[in-house]
Amino acid sequence: MEHNDRILFGCTNHLYVYKNPIHPTLPPGVPAEIDWEFAQKEIAKHSGLTANLATENLSRDQHVLQEQILELLPMVAEANAISDELDRKISFELALISREVLDEPDEKSGPVQAMVLVKNLVTDNMWLWERGKFMNRKFLIQEMYQKYLDGEDHSLPQEEDPFWEPVTDIIVGTGNLFMTHLAYGLDFDDKISITDYKGQEVGFLYIHLTPCAANGKILTEEETFVDDPSNMVGKQLRFKVVVKRVELNLNRYPNGLRVKYKMFTEPTFTETENVIGTIPEFRHTKIFLIDEVLKSHLDYFEHGFVVFMVIGVQTDNNVSPAKANMTTKELRQLQKPPVTGQRRRMSVVGGLNEAPPGKQNDLFILRKKMKRLEQKERRLKELCEEWSARPEQDQQFEAFFREVYTFAYSKGTKVAGSNPNRRSRDDDQSDTQSLYLFGYEEEEYLEQKMRANPNGQNGKRHRNRPGTRGQGSTRPGTMANGRQRSEDTPTNQTSKACVIQ
């Protein structure tokens, strides 16, 4: 041991400092005087509870949270020590909970609240106690323990027992869905990770969020995609949320699961029905409407996220006979995770320990844009090769310039086709693939679509740009590359379109 080493005996009320007068050299980072506050902060830091607060300049909310953690840590340790001594088979643990997942959050607290997770070590049922409730129970537990030390009868009726709590539903874990894709009119159809209060992944939740029509029909990317989110300001946005299913690594909720979330446009939470099963299929759908998109909505899409909570229905019936015959200390040993050599890092239920908001969807959107630019570049190269292969007398610069100009300023029209790479119905790949048409091929496709559906919603004529057909850039009855085309030849049979899987 070295000079000024800290020693912890039992619960955190018994802390000692080792003094070595022969070798009084202080280890790096250790102050000359060790006080109670320093020791508590050190314990909190090494437990992972203040890993996100390890900065010199704490905000007011962070400072309040740190004080609550330092206040509750010794109380939690003492409550666990008494539970072991009285063999109550109850465990207490500090948990950081985001106010986003609480029905009635403490108005005086910041975005994160320090709460106490109470667990029955026999049934594995859990409860979340807010700070005030735990402190009241802790004083009652102390009174019970004092009677035990005095040799008095410390038993109480169940309703008055500070260790007892009626069975309630519990948050199994939470997952964050970032909303950046909505700012570009894109959909999200994938799984999000569900993590518990320790930051451990406990499963996945499958969600589909997509722009839609008033009747719930899913709109295509061609109809909704925008390059610049500011173009959505002032427009109406309707989208729907589809909660498909949840897959837990260990589903110990035979009475069912449900999902709860609150969209930014709604004042209250939305819940799915309770579903029983190993892999519950919710098939929950709800449509949300923004009458007029404001800049505040775009800011939320860019930086905000929706928290999806997986709620488990608990019961007192799942009592293990083997566990019932074990002591509290033995049961507590079973709860300890295997030693991995890595320091535990406390996560915040609600996702504040996740990746920076919007970054995951930013990557998805950038990939979409990159693929479109790649296929445009590929098509321009093909166009240059086609013109270079023409006879010298047909290589007219003005015509070539108009054609390149049209392709360069064309955003492209998406056409759905069958996906030849999809091997089976169970394959994760989509059964359709995206083909994009540019320039004159895009115009001819849209005109054919308009002639086939002159009164349809998608029958808008493509807006001509300088040098495009309609201003004499090509002869009637010819393709953009100069080849003759009969009126019966479908445009998409001769188009050079790139494929996005």
C-alpha positions in Angstrom: 0.0 0.0 0.0 1.0 3.6 -0.6 0.7 6.7 1.4 -2.9 8.2 1.4 -4.4 5.0 0.0 -8.2 4.8 0.7 -9.6 1.6 2.3 -13.3 0.7 2.2 -14.7 -1.8 4.8 -18.3 -3.0 4.1 -20.7 -0.2 3.3 -19.4 3.2 2.4 -19.9 4.5 6.0 -16.5 2.9 6.9 -13.8 4.6 4.9 -10.2 4.9 6.1 -7.0 6.6 4.8 -3.7 4.7 5.2 -0.8 7.0 6.3 2.8 5.9 5.8 5.1 8.2 7.7 8.2 6.3 6.5 7.5 6.9 2.8 5.1 9.8 2.7 5.3 10.2 -1.1 1.9 10.9 -2.6 0.8 8.9 -5.8 0.0 11.0 -8.8 -3.4 12.7 -8.7 -3.9 12.2 -4.9 -4.3 15.3 -2.8 -2.4 15.7 0.5 -5.6 15.8 2.5 -8.3 13.2 1.8 -11.8 14.1 3.0 -15.2 12.4 2.8 -16.3 14.3 -0.3 -13.2 13.3 -2.2 -13.7 9.6 -1.3 -17.3 9.6 -2.4 -16.5 11.2 -5.7 -13.8 8.6 -6.3 -16.2 5.8 -5.5 -18.7 7.2 -7.9 -16.2 7.7 -10.6 -14.8 4.1 -10.4 -18.3 2.7 -10.3 -19.0 4.4 -13.7 -21.9 6.6 -12.3 -20.1 9.9 -13.0 -18.3 8.9 -16.2 -20.3 11.4 -18.2 -19.8 14.1 -15.6 -16.0 13.9 -15.4 -15.4 17.6 -16.5 -14.2 20.6 -14.6 -16.9 22.9 -15.7 -20.2 21.3 -14.8 -23.5 22.8 -15.8 -26.1 23.4 -13.1 -28.0 20.3 -14.0 -24.8 18.2 -14.0 -23.8 19.6 -10.6 -27.2 18.8 -9.1 -27.0 15.2 -10.6 -23.5 14.7 -9.2 -24.7 15.8 -5.7 -27.6 13.4 -5.8 -25.3 10.5 -6.8 -22.9 11.3 -4.0 -25.8 11.6 -1.6 -27.5 8.3 -2.6 -24.4 6.1 -3.0 -23.7 5.5 0.8 -27.5 5.2 1.4 -27.8 2.5 -1.2 -24.8 0.6 0.2 -26.2 0.8 3.7 -29.6 -0.5 2.5 -27.9 -3.4 0.8 -25.9 -4.2 3.9 -29.1 -4.3 6.0 -30.9 -6.5 3.4 -28.0 -9.0 3.6 -28.0 -9.0 7.4 -31.8 -9.5 7.6 -31.8 -11.9 4.6 -34.6 -10.0 2.8 -33.5 -11.0 -0.7 -33.8 -7.5 -2.0 -31.1 -5.5 -3.8 -30.8 -1.8 -4.3 -28.8 -0.1 -7.1 -28.4 3.4 -8.3 -29.7 4.1 -11.8 -29.7 7.2 -14.0 -33.0 7.7 -15.8 -33.8 10.2 -18.6 -36.8 12.4 -17.9 -38.0 11.5 -21.4 -39.1 8.1 -20.2 -40.9 9.2 -17.0 -44.6 9.9 -16.9 -44.2 12.4 -14.0 -40.6 13.6 -14.0 -39.3 15.8 -11.2 -39.8 19.4 -12.5 -36.8 20.6 -10.4 -34.4 18.0 -11.9 -32.5 18.3 -15.1 -32.6 16.0 -18.2 -31.4 13.0 -16.1 -32.7 11.9 -12.7 -30.9 9.8 -10.1 -33.2 7.0 -9.1 -32.9 3.7 -7.2 -33.5 0.3 -8.9 -35.0 -2.2 -6.5 -34.8 -5.9 -7.4 -36.3 -9.0 -5.8 -33.4 -11.5 -6.1 -35.8 -14.5 -6.1 -38.5 -13.4 -8.6 -36.2 -11.0 -10.6 -39.0 -8.4 -10.4 -37.8 -4.8 -10.4 -39.1 -1.4 -9.4 -37.8 2.2 -9.9 -38.0 4.4 -6.8 -37.5 8.1 -7.1 -35.0 9.7 -4.7 -37.5 10.9 -2.1 -39.3 7.6 -1.9 -36.0 5.7 -1.4 -34.8 8.0 1.3 -38.1 7.6 3.2 -37.9 3.8 2.9 -34.2 3.9 3.9 -35.1 5.5 7.3 -37.8 2.9 7.9 -35.3 0.1 7.0 -32.9 1.6 9.6 -35.6 1.6 12.3 -36.3 -2.1 11.5 -32.6 -2.9 11.7 -32.3 -1.2 15.0 -35.1 -3.3 16.5 -33.3 -6.4 15.1 -30.1 -5.3 16.9 -32.0 -4.7 20.1 -33.5 -8.1 20.0 -37.0 -6.8 19.5 -39.6 -8.1 17.1 -38.9 -6.3 13.8 -41.5 -8.0 11.7 -44.2 -5.8 10.1 -47.4 -6.4 8.1 -46.7 -6.6 4.3 -48.3 -3.2 3.6 -45.9 -1.5 6.2 -42.8 -3.5 5.3 -40.2 -1.0 3.8 -38.8 -3.8 1.7 -42.1 -4.7 0.1 -43.6 -3.2 -3.1 -46.6 -4.4 -5.1 -45.8 -5.8 -8.5 -45.9 -3.2 -11.3 -44.7 -3.1 -14.9 -41.1 -2.2 -15.6 -39.0 -0.6 -18.3 -37.0 -3.5 -19.8 -35.0 -1.1 -21.9 -35.1 1.9 -24.3 -34.0 2.6 -27.9 -33.5 5.9 -29.7 -34.8 6.6 -33.2 -33.2 9.7 -34.7 -35.4 11.7 -37.0 -32.9 13.2 -39.6 -34.3 11.1 -42.4 -37.7 12.8 -42.1 -36.1 16.1 -43.0 -35.2 14.7 -46.4 -38.5 12.9 -46.9 -36.9 9.5 -46.5 -38.2 6.5 -44.5 -36.6 4.3 -41.8 -37.2 0.6 -41.9 -34.8 -1.2 -39.6 -34.1 -2.3 -36.1 -32.9 -0.2 -33.2 -30.9 -1.4 -30.2 -32.6 -1.8 -26.9 -30.4 -1.1 -23.9 -31.1 -1.4 -20.2 -30.2 1.0 -17.4 -26.6 -0.5 -17.3 -26.1 0.3 -21.0 -26.1 -3.4 -21.9 -27.9 -4.4 -25.1 -30.9 -6.6 -24.3 -32.5 -6.9 -27.7 -33.8 -5.1 -30.8 -37.0 -3.3 -31.7 -38.1 -3.3 -35.4 -39.6 -0.1 -36.5 -40.8 1.5 -39.8 -41.2 5.3 -39.9 -42.2 6.7 -43.4 -43.9 9.6 -45.0 -47.4 8.6 -46.1 -50.7 9.8 -47.6 -53.8 10.6 -45.6 -55.1 7.1 -46.1 -51.8 5.7 -44.8 -50.4 4.7 -48.2 -46.7 4.8 -48.2 -45.3 7.4 -50.5 -42.3 6.6 -52.7 -38.9 8.3 -52.4 -39.6 9.9 -55.8 -42.6 11.7 -54.3 -41.0 12.8 -51.0 -37.3 13.1 -51.3 -35.8 16.6 -51.0 -32.1 17.6 -51.3 -32.5 20.6 -49.0 -34.6 20.2 -45.8 -35.5 23.9 -45.9 -37.7 23.2 -48.9 -40.1 21.5 -46.5 -40.8 24.7 -44.5 -44.4 25.7 -44.9 -45.5 22.4 -46.3 -47.7 19.7 -44.7 -46.0 16.5 -43.5 -47.8 13.3 -42.7 -45.9 10.2 -41.6 -46.7 7.0 -39.8 -45.0 4.9 -37.3 -45.2 1.1 -37.5 -43.9 -0.9 -34.5 -43.4 -4.4 -35.9 -41.8 -6.6 -33.2 -39.3 -6.9 -30.4 -36.6 -9.5 -30.0 -35.1 -9.8 -26.5 -32.0 -11.8 -25.7 -33.8 -13.1 -22.6 -37.5 -12.8 -22.5 -38.6 -13.4 -18.9 -42.0 -11.7 -19.2 -44.5 -14.5 -19.9 -47.4 -12.1 -19.3 -46.4 -10.0 -22.2 -44.6 -6.9 -23.5 -45.7 -3.6 -24.9 -44.0 -0.6 -26.5 -44.4 3.0 -25.3 -43.3 6.2 -27.0 -44.1 9.9 -27.3 -43.8 11.7 -30.7 -42.6 15.3 -30.5 -46.0 16.4 -32.0 -48.0 14.7 -29.2 -48.5 15.8 -25.6 -49.0 12.2 -24.3 -47.5 8.8 -24.7 -48.6 6.3 -27.3 -48.7 2.6 -26.3 -49.1 -0.6 -28.2 -51.3 -3.4 -27.0 -49.8 -5.9 -24.6 -48.6 -8.9 -26.6 -47.6 -12.3 -25.2 -45.0 -14.5 -27.0 -41.3 -15.2 -27.3 -41.0 -12.7 -30.2 -44.1 -10.4 -29.8 -45.5 -9.1 -33.1 -47.2 -5.8 -32.3 -48.4 -4.7 -35.7 -49.0 -1.2 -34.3 -49.6 1.7 -36.7 -50.2 5.3 -36.0 -50.3 8.3 -38.4 -49.0 11.7 -37.3 -49.6 15.0 -39.1 -47.7 18.3 -39.1 -50.0 20.8 -40.7 -47.1 23.2 -41.5 -43.5 22.3 -41.1 -41.6 25.0 -39.2 -37.9 25.6 -38.7 -38.4 24.3 -35.2 -39.5 21.0 -36.7 -36.4 20.8 -38.9 -34.2 21.6 -35.8 -35.8 18.6 -34.0 -35.3 16.4 -37.1 -31.7 17.4 -37.1 -30.9 17.1 -33.4 -33.8 15.2 -31.7 -34.8 11.6 -31.3 -37.8 9.6 -30.2 -37.4 7.3 -27.2 -39.1 3.9 -27.6 -39.6 2.1 -24.2 -40.1 -1.7 -24.0 -42.3 -2.4 -21.0 -42.5 -5.8 -19.4 -45.5 -7.1 -17.4 -44.2 -8.6 -14.1 -45.8 -11.3 -11.9 -45.1 -12.8 -8.5 -45.6 -16.3 -9.9 -42.1 -16.9 -11.3 -40.5 -18.0 -8.1 -37.5 -20.4 -8.5 -37.4 -23.0 -5.7 -33.6 -23.1 -5.9 -33.3 -19.4 -5.4 -35.9 -19.4 -2.6 -33.6 -21.6 -0.5 -30.5 -19.3 -1.0 -29.4 -16.5 1.3 -29.3 -12.9 0.1 -25.6 -12.9 -0.1 -25.6 -16.0 -2.2 -28.2 -14.5 -4.5 -26.3 -11.3 -4.8 -23.2 -13.3 -6.0 -25.3 -14.8 -8.8 -26.2 -11.3 -10.0 -22.6 -10.2 -10.4 -21.4 -10.2 -14.1 -18.3 -12.1 -15.0 -15.0 -10.1 -14.6 -13.9 -8.9 -18.0 -11.1 -6.4 -16.9 -13.2 -3.5 -18.2 -14.6 -0.8 -16.0 -18.3 -0.6 -15.9 -19.8 2.5 -17.5 -23.3 3.5 -16.3 -25.7 4.3 -19.2 -28.7 6.6 -19.0 -32.0 4.9 -19.6 -33.4 7.0 -22.5 -30.3 7.1 -24.6 -28.2 10.1 -23.5 -25.2 7.8 -23.7 -25.8 7.0 -27.4 -24.1 8.4 -30.5 -24.5 12.1 -31.2 -28.1 12.8 -32.4 -28.5 12.6 -36.1 -25.2 11.1 -37.0 -26.6 7.6 -37.8 -29.2 9.0 -40.2 -26.7 11.5 -41.6 -24.6 8.6 -42.8 -27.7 7.0 -44.3 -28.6 10.2 -46.2 -25.1 10.8 -47.4 -24.9 7.3 -48.8 -28.2 7.9 -50.6 -26.8 11.1 -52.1 -23.5 9.5 -52.9 -25.1 6.6 -54.8 -27.2 9.0 -56.9 -24.1 11.1 -57.7 -22.1 7.9 -58.5 -24.7 6.8 -61.0 -24.9 10.3 -62.5 -21.1 10.3 -62.9 -21.2 6.8 -64.5 -23.9 7.9 -66.9 -22.0 11.1 -67.9 -18.9 8.9 -68.7 -21.1 6.7 -70.9 -22.4 9.7 -72.6 -18.9 11.0 -73.4 -17.9 7.6 -74.7 -21.0 7.5 -76.9 -20.2 10.9 -78.4 -16.5 10.1 -78.9 -17.5 6.9 -80.8 -19.6 8.9 -83.3 -18.3 9.9 -86.7 -16.4 13.2 -86.7 -19.1 15.0 -88.7 -21.7 14.1 -86.1 -19.6 15.4 -83.1 -21.3 18.8 -82.7 -20.3 20.7 -79.6 -23.5 22.6 -79.0 -25.6 19.4 -79.1 -23.1 17.7 -76.8 -23.1 20.6 -74.4 -26.9 20.7 -74.2 -27.0 17.0 -73.4 -24.3 17.2 -70.7 -26.0 20.3 -69.2 -29.3 18.5 -69.0 -27.8 15.5 -67.3 -25.7 17.6 -64.9 -28.8 19.6 -63.6 -31.1 16.6 -63.5 -32.0 15.2 -60.0 -33.1 12.0 -61.5 -36.4 10.1 -61.4 -36.6 6.8 -59.5 -38.1 3.8 -61.2 -38.9 0.6 -59.3 -37.9 -2.7 -60.8 -37.5 -6.3 -59.7 -34.4 -7.2 -57.8 -32.5 -10.1 -59.4 -30.2 -10.5 -56.4 -33.0 -11.4 -54.0 -32.6 -15.2 -53.6 -35.7 -16.1 -51.5 -38.7 -14.7 -49.8 -36.8 -14.8 -46.5 -33.9 -12.8 -47.9 -33.3 -9.5 -46.2 -32.9 -7.8 -49.5 -35.9 -5.9 -50.9 -37.8 -7.5 -53.8 -37.5 -4.3 -55.7 -34.5 -2.2 -56.8 -34.1 1.5 -57.5 -33.3 2.7 -61.1 -32.7 6.4 -61.8 -33.2 8.1 -65.1 -31.5 11.4 -65.9 -31.8 14.1 -68.5 -33.8 13.3 -71.7 -34.5 9.8 -70.6 -36.0 11.1 -67.4 -38.2 13.5 -69.4 -39.5 10.9 -71.8 -40.3 8.5 -68.9 -42.3 11.2 -67.1 -44.1 12.1 -70.3 -45.0 8.5 -70.9 -46.2 8.3 -67.3 -48.3 11.4 -67.8 -49.9 10.1 -70.9 -50.8 6.9 -69.2 -52.2 8.7 -66.1 -53.1 12.2 -67.2 -55.2 12.9 -64.1 -53.1 11.0 -61.5 -51.1 12.5 -58.7 -47.8 11.5 -60.2 -48.6 13.0 -63.6 -46.7 16.2 -63.2 -44.7 17.3 -66.3 -41.0 17.6 -65.8 -39.9 21.2 -65.7 -37.7 22.0 -68.8 -34.3 23.6 -68.3 -32.3 25.6 -70.8 -31.3 23.4 -73.7 -33.7 20.6 -72.9 -36.2 19.1 -75.3 -39.1 21.4 -75.9 -36.5 24.1 -76.8 -35.3 22.3 -80.0 -32.4 20.4 -78.5 -33.4 17.1 -80.3 -35.4 16.1 -83.3 -38.8 14.6 -82.8 -38.6 10.8 -82.9 -35.0 10.6 -81.8 -33.4 9.6 -78.5 -31.0 11.9 -76.6 -28.1 10.0 -78.0 -29.2 10.6 -81.6 -30.5 7.1 -82.3 -33.9 6.7 -84.1 -36.7 5.6 -81.8 -40.1 4.3 -82.9 -43.2 5.5 -81.0 -43.8 1.9 -79.8 -40.3 1.6 -78.3 -40.5 1.9 -74.5 -38.0 4.5 -73.3 -36.7 2.4 -70.4 -35.6 -0.4 -72.8 -32.9 1.9 -74.3 -32.2 4.0 -71.2 -28.8 3.8 -69.4 -29.9 3.6 -65.8 -27.8 2.7 -62.8 -29.1 0.4 -60.1 -29.2 1.0 -56.3 -29.7 -2.2 -54.4 
